[in-house]
Each structure stands twice: as C-alpha cells, then as structure tokens.
Amino acid sequence: MTIGKNMGREHHMTSAVSAADIAPTAYAWEIRATGLKVRVGRKRMAVDGLDLSLGTGVHGLLGPNGAGKTTLIRTLATVLRPTEGSLELLGESVGGMGEHRAVRRRIGYLPQEFGYYKRFTVREFVEYMAWLKEVPKADIPAAVQRAVERVGLADRADERMKALSGGMVRRVGIAQAIVNDPTILLLDEPTAGLDPAQRLRFRELLQELGKDTCVLVSTHLVEDVAAACTDVVLFAEGRLVFQGPPDELASAGGPEHVGDSPLERGYSALLLNPEQGRGTW
C-alpha cells in the first residue's frame, strides 16, 4: 500500500468495528482461486488461468522475474481486480467492485515498495497503518508495540522513518503488515535489504506466524523457502507450475540441473520442463 496514493481512497475505512467483526473464523481455504486471470495493460495476461488453494501455513511463491508473482500478490491483496475467473478470500468472493472491508481488515500486505511520510516516527507510521486497517482505537497502542517488537525495532520506535536504513524501513513494512494480526499475510520480497542475521530472525517470525495465519511470501531466494516454508508455489509465465512441500520440489531435480542445493536444482528442472510439475497440484 502506498500512503500517498491511497490515503484519500482509504480515508473512508475508519468507522468503528465491533468485536464480532474481528472474531476469528475457521475456513476451508483462506485463499482459493479458480481459473483466475489478471490482465496487465491491454494485452498481457500476467496471471493466466490459475487454480490455487492456500490454507494456514507458510507458502513460498517462487518464479523468475516477470513470472507474474507481484501481480498475483496485488490481486490477492485486492489492489487489482481479476479479469476472469473467481477469487475467494476468507470465504468471500472478491472479484467484483465491492469494497470488501471485512476481508481487507483481515489482510496484511507488504508490497515491494511502499510510501510513507518521512517525518513519521516508526511508531506513528505503524499506528497510522493500524488506523487504516480499522484496528479498534483502544487496541492500537498495544498492537503497534507488539508489531515493532516482533521485527526487532522496539528500541527504534520513536526514530523518524527518514533516519532509518533500507533494511530497517523494510522491517517497518513488515511491522505494518502484521499490526492487525491478519488471517492472510501477503509479503512481496520481504527480505530485500535485510542482512543475514535479520533474514534469520525473519525466518523465525515466519514460522511463528504460520502456525495460525495463511502466509504467502514472494521471493527469489530459494534458501528462504527451504528454511521457513512448508509449501512451495512455483509460478512461471502467469501459470502454476508446481505446488507441494519443499522436499517434493527438491526431488524433481538432478545433478544435471543448475543449482547449489537440491531445492535449487528442482526449481531449475521444473522451469525447464513445466509439465513435469503439473501432476503435483
């Protein structure tokens, strides 16, 4: 979400919500897409006939540049509308023109790039995002404190955003994505700019979140998927090539395929021969 572009559009999303509105609910699938197509521009179908079901757990979204990963993430975040097919989030169809407020307040979203007021402190920015997400006013201070603690920024919470390094800004982005305790968490390249130690802590956070949240992490780092994800979604040319556990992806490759690890070799093998993976989903 880019604040500068969305503040006016999001401003209406601030009315009070009841406890019933935010009570937990069990779903067969948190995310379910059937024949989903999303067009970018006039011609290109960035998501092309996707059938995908995701439940609680950490799902790693892999694919080469231009595969359609970011378009898919933005569609699941309700930033883009489907061109064709159906999309259900938390049991609600989101393919039409509705606001889908009840769904949106249960989604956490970290785009590749997000805007912020540079004079905001970390705490003020995360508070503002909690307000946009309709977190009850009385709950915001505790929710913000918990979010900044989980990303290791409690000691920097009162520093201005403009003074932070790129990696710290990325961690603030993760904090705003989880401040509303989302049921669906969508993260687009969340480890970009993080140093190795921060990436390790982030993997631990993912594993914790995946116990009761449907987490979809788009990344180009296969090792992050191996370390933190229980499910891999391999995407290429707008289509699902593979979905399954990491060890199943690893078994698809051999010594003749490019990669420094079994998972990387499996990834390379399925990109070379997509039909090899189609029987797994």
Buried (B, 14 or more C-beta within 10 A) or exposed (E): BEBEEBBEEBEEBEEEBEEEEBEEEEBEBBBBBEEBBBBBEEEEBBBBBBBBBBEBBBBBBBBEEEBBBBBBBBBBBBBBEBBBBEBBBBEEBBBEEEEBBBBBBBBBBBBBEBEBBEEBBBBBBBBBBBBBBBBBEEBBEEBBBBBBEBBBBBEBBEBBBEEBEEBBBBBBBBBBBBBBBBBBBBBBBBBBBBEEEBBEBBBEBBBEBBEEBBBBBBBBBBBBBBBBBBBBBBBBBBBBBBBBEBEBBBBBBEEEBEBEEBBBBBBBBBBEEBEBBEEBB
